[in-house]
Amino acid sequence: MKRPTIADIATRAGVSKVAVSYALNGQPGVSAATRARIVAIAEEIGWRPNSAARALNGARANCVGLALCRPARILGVEPFFMELISGIEGVLADRSYGLLLQVVTSHQQESEVYRHWWGESRIDGVFLVDLHYSDTRVAELERLGMPVVVIGHPSESGTLSAVWSDDGQAVRETVSYLVALGHTRIARVAGLPELVHTALRDQAFAEACAGLAEHVTVHTDYTGEEGARATRRLLSSPDRPTAIVYDNDIMAVAGLSVAQEMRVEVPADLSIVAWDDSPLSQVVRPPLTALTRDIPAYGAHAAQRLLALISGESVPPFEDQAAALTPRGSTGPARPRT
């Protein structure tokens, strides 16, 4: 079916296209009765304003963008981004805003996407995720001058507004809990080392573990395969850890499977903690102790601040609630060494 046009409305109403334009845009030049008849016809035939044409005329696009420089196969199984997007969408839907999502393979391609979206008036602003140190995307977005909310630590967000949570606090709480259970050999299976939040967690973990018999961090790409491989290496060590903290739930579940494969009892011989709780963490046996936070609310707070920027408001950085430890069956007292 052909998309309804202003010409269709004009024909049905028996008026000119100019009169229809005046009526639909709230401009003077038509009577109240004619305006009401035109609006009723537009509603009846399903006419909606063309967003591209509106953008060319300087109107808002009523759409914001999110480009993700992650392999699509990871995004399909990692709950964090799906929950984050659900929180973003909840706020945008209430304001009749859309979310333009694109997966990219490099920061260069991501910057090109931003330039195209902004230059073609397809978006009113963007979210920036997965901050790197000396991130070239920050400088590019500052140069473009579009509204931006960084979902990440403000230390590397430049002049862009940021929404973040204190990962260091969550790390310290987790290590303190494991030490209280008697663990002195703790490992962490971390994410990508170039990410700012990974580096901040690395630093907090090293500081929290100072004085322990052994602590080690192994970096991965967040996949279950890499998490399993790292766990296998750790558990094959002569001085294997008695507790492992994983930077996401996918790797933690993979680590649990490896422990069971190697006949390492959880939690009797090994305690496991997953970063970011999810249904997946709760359905495995034993259910995983996890760092829990309201990720949809995190996304909602970012969306609220981006819409405020688009409206011309000043938006300072916002520190969201830090993740809190939720103990479950995958952690227990360390078994004394024999």
Order of alpha helices (4+ residues) and beta strands (2+ residues): alpha-alpha-alpha-alpha-beta-alpha-alpha-beta-alpha-beta-alpha-beta-beta-alpha-beta-alpha-beta-alpha-beta-alpha-beta-alpha-beta-alpha-beta-beta
